[in-house]
């Protein structure tokens, strides 16, 4: 990838971890959805997943997107800045997206902002649309801190974690949102170090 980094900061394992997250997300997306629109929320300072996935329209939001990256990928990928700490409403109409992904982002979002954000995801999804997320498993904190010390993962990203999640805790969060709690699917990947969830509108 040359000088492109899959995340802020540097970590030897970051490209491999990004590929594993992307592969898991791809496996949870229905083929019929690829003729529509995808939003990758928290796409990072470089839209790694969006630059590799296949959709008719690709959109990404992140507070750390540089102007140079936004310009570089336009118009094939529509990128914009969004700060979940201060911005309340996603800049899209109701029912706009077939798929929303949020890969290794949940753990960065202040818990008091999660309910409103997930409500916004539900609002901008089409009927039968999918929300796909991944997050480190709750028990991995000490391991991630060790990997950070060794510069194997990005210290900048790890230091911004504000919470950690298990499937049970994610389900409890989702039950406060408009998503149907009976339609949630969960699993693990990366040797059970990461959790994935699939929700449908």
C-alpha positions as CSV (number, residue, x, y, z in Angstrom):
1,X,0.0,0.0,0.0
2,X,3.0,2.3,-0.2
3,X,2.6,5.2,2.2
4,X,-1.1,4.5,2.8
5,X,-1.8,3.4,6.4
6,X,-4.9,1.3,7.2
7,X,-5.2,3.2,10.5
8,X,-3.8,6.2,12.3
9,X,-0.4,5.6,13.8
10,X,1.7,2.5,13.0
11,X,1.5,-1.1,13.9
12,X,3.2,-4.1,12.2
13,X,0.0,-6.2,12.4
14,X,-2.4,-3.5,11.4
15,X,-2.6,-4.4,7.6
16,X,-3.2,-8.0,8.4
17,X,-5.8,-7.2,11.0
18,X,-7.6,-4.8,8.6
19,X,-7.7,-7.6,6.0
20,X,-9.2,-10.0,8.4
21,X,-11.9,-7.5,9.5
22,X,-12.7,-6.8,5.9
23,X,-12.9,-10.4,5.0
24,X,-15.4,-11.1,7.8
25,X,-17.5,-8.1,6.8
26,X,-17.5,-9.3,3.2
27,X,-18.7,-12.7,4.2
28,X,-21.8,-11.2,6.0
29,X,-23.0,-9.1,3.0
30,X,-25.6,-10.6,0.7
31,X,-24.7,-10.6,-3.0
32,X,-28.0,-8.8,-3.9
33,X,-27.0,-5.8,-1.7
34,X,-23.9,-5.0,-3.8
35,X,-26.0,-3.3,-6.5
36,X,-26.9,-0.7,-3.9
37,X,-25.1,1.6,-1.4
38,X,-22.8,0.9,1.5
39,X,-21.7,3.2,4.3
40,X,-18.6,2.4,6.3
41,X,-18.9,4.3,9.5
42,X,-15.6,5.0,11.1
43,X,-13.7,4.2,7.9
44,X,-10.5,5.6,9.3
45,X,-8.0,8.1,8.0
46,X,-7.6,5.8,4.9
47,X,-10.7,3.9,3.6
48,X,-9.1,0.4,3.4
49,X,-12.3,-1.6,3.4
50,X,-14.2,0.7,1.0
51,X,-11.3,0.8,-1.5
52,X,-11.6,-3.0,-1.8
53,X,-15.3,-3.8,-1.5
54,X,-17.6,-3.9,-4.5
55,X,-20.8,-1.8,-4.4
56,X,-22.6,0.5,-6.8
57,X,-22.0,3.4,-4.4
58,X,-19.5,3.6,-1.6
59,X,-19.7,6.1,1.3
60,X,-17.4,6.6,4.3
61,X,-17.5,8.7,7.4
62,X,-14.8,9.4,10.0
63,X,-13.6,12.3,12.1
64,X,-10.0,11.8,11.1
65,X,-10.3,11.9,7.3
66,X,-7.7,14.2,5.8
67,X,-8.7,16.6,3.0
68,X,-6.2,14.9,0.7
69,X,-7.7,11.5,1.2
70,X,-11.3,12.8,0.6
71,X,-10.1,14.4,-2.7
72,X,-8.1,11.4,-3.8
73,X,-11.0,9.0,-3.7
74,X,-13.7,11.3,-5.1
75,X,-15.9,10.6,-6.8
76,X,-15.6,6.8,-6.7
77,X,-15.9,6.8,-2.9
78,X,-17.8,9.6,-1.2
79,X,-15.9,10.4,2.0
80,X,-16.8,13.0,4.6
81,X,-15.9,13.9,8.2
82,X,-18.3,13.1,11.0
83,X,-17.5,13.3,14.8
84,X,-19.8,11.1,16.9
85,X,-19.0,13.2,19.9
86,X,-20.5,16.4,18.5
87,X,-22.6,15.5,15.4
88,X,-26.0,14.1,16.0
89,X,-27.6,13.3,12.6
90,X,-26.0,11.3,9.8
91,X,-26.0,13.5,6.6
92,X,-28.2,11.1,4.6
93,X,-31.9,10.7,4.0
94,X,-34.1,7.9,5.5
95,X,-33.6,4.5,3.8
96,X,-30.6,5.5,1.8
97,X,-28.2,2.5,2.4
98,X,-28.4,-1.2,1.8
99,X,-25.5,-2.0,4.1
100,X,-23.7,-0.1,7.0
101,X,-20.4,-1.4,8.3
102,X,-18.5,-0.3,11.4
103,X,-15.3,-2.3,11.8
104,X,-13.4,-2.0,15.0
105,X,-15.3,1.2,15.9
106,X,-17.7,0.3,18.7
107,X,-15.0,0.4,21.3
108,X,-14.1,4.0,20.3
109,X,-17.7,5.4,20.7
110,X,-18.6,7.0,24.1
111,X,-21.3,4.7,25.5
112,X,-23.7,7.6,26.1
113,X,-23.6,8.3,22.3
114,X,-24.2,4.7,21.1
115,X,-28.0,4.6,21.3
116,X,-28.6,7.7,19.2
117,X,-26.0,6.6,16.7
118,X,-27.5,3.1,16.3
119,X,-30.9,4.8,15.9
120,X,-29.4,6.8,13.0
121,X,-28.0,3.7,11.4
122,X,-31.5,2.2,11.5
123,X,-33.0,5.4,10.1
124,X,-30.7,5.5,7.0
125,X,-30.9,1.8,6.3
126,X,-33.4,0.5,3.7
127,X,-35.9,-2.1,4.7
128,X,-34.1,-5.5,4.9
129,X,-30.8,-3.5,5.1
130,X,-27.9,-4.9,7.1
131,X,-25.7,-3.5,9.8
132,X,-22.3,-5.3,10.2
133,X,-19.9,-4.5,13.0
134,X,-16.8,-5.9,14.6
135,X,-15.1,-5.1,17.9
136,X,-12.3,-6.7,20.0
137,X,-13.6,-9.2,22.4
138,X,-13.9,-7.8,25.9
139,X,-11.2,-10.0,27.4
140,X,-8.5,-8.9,25.0
141,X,-7.6,-5.6,26.7
142,X,-4.3,-6.8,28.3
143,X,-3.3,-8.5,25.1
144,X,-4.0,-5.3,23.1
145,X,-2.0,-3.2,25.5
146,X,1.0,-5.6,25.2
147,X,0.8,-5.5,21.4
148,X,0.6,-1.7,21.6
149,X,3.8,-1.6,23.7
150,X,5.5,-3.7,21.1
151,X,4.2,-1.5,18.3
152,X,2.5,-4.4,16.7
153,X,-0.8,-2.5,16.8
154,X,-1.4,1.3,16.7
155,X,-1.0,2.9,20.1
156,X,-3.1,5.9,18.8
157,X,-6.0,3.6,18.2
158,X,-5.7,1.5,21.4
159,X,-5.4,4.5,23.6
160,X,-8.8,5.8,22.3
161,X,-10.7,2.7,23.4
162,X,-13.5,3.9,25.8
163,X,-15.2,0.5,26.4
164,X,-15.1,-3.2,25.6
165,X,-17.8,-5.6,24.5
166,X,-19.0,-9.2,24.6
167,X,-21.9,-10.5,22.5
168,X,-24.1,-10.3,25.6
169,X,-23.1,-6.6,26.2
170,X,-23.7,-5.8,22.5
171,X,-27.1,-7.4,22.6
172,X,-28.0,-5.3,25.6
173,X,-27.1,-2.2,23.7
174,X,-29.0,-3.2,20.6
175,X,-32.1,-3.9,22.7
176,X,-32.3,-0.2,23.3
177,X,-32.4,0.6,19.6
178,X,-35.0,0.1,16.9
179,X,-33.2,-3.0,15.6
180,X,-35.1,-6.3,16.2
181,X,-33.1,-8.0,19.0
182,X,-34.5,-11.4,17.8
183,X,-32.8,-10.9,14.4
184,X,-29.3,-10.4,15.7
185,X,-26.5,-12.8,14.8
186,X,-23.1,-13.0,16.6
187,X,-19.8,-14.8,16.2
188,X,-16.1,-14.7,16.8
189,X,-13.1,-14.5,14.5
190,X,-9.3,-14.1,14.8
191,X,-9.0,-16.9,17.4
192,X,-12.0,-15.5,19.3
193,X,-10.2,-12.2,19.8
194,X,-12.8,-10.3,17.9
195,X,-16.6,-10.3,17.9
196,X,-18.8,-9.8,14.9
197,X,-22.5,-8.9,14.8
198,X,-25.1,-8.8,11.9
199,X,-28.3,-6.8,12.5
200,X,-31.1,-6.4,9.9
201,X,-33.7,-3.7,9.6
